[in-house]
Amino acid sequence: MEDKAFDAGLYVDQVSLLLDLPIKSEYRDGVVANFERIMAIANLVNSFPLPEDIEAAPVFEP
């Protein structure tokens, strides 16, 4: 599989068409910027290694 960089602008355009959810041109840059931020945060979370023996907690208790 070829590694391609995530193009947030293309993603926003394609998904807005798929969902029939038009995005006004004055809001598009902000939507794209937010998806770029989401990608950066997701990459940080996904890059954190988890041990194989870790189990999810059935109940969260702070």
C-alpha positions, 0 to 999 in steps of 0.5 A: 500500500502506498503511503499518502499524506492526509489532505484535509481539504480534499477530505472535507470536500469529498465527505461534504459531498458524500453527506450532502452537507454543503460547507459555505466557502467562508467556513471551509478554511476553518473546517479544514484547519480543525480536521488538521488539528484532529489528525495531529491529536489522533497521530499523537494518541495512536503513536503511544505504545500500549503493552499487549497485556493491558485490559480496558477498565469496565468502569472508570472511577476517577 
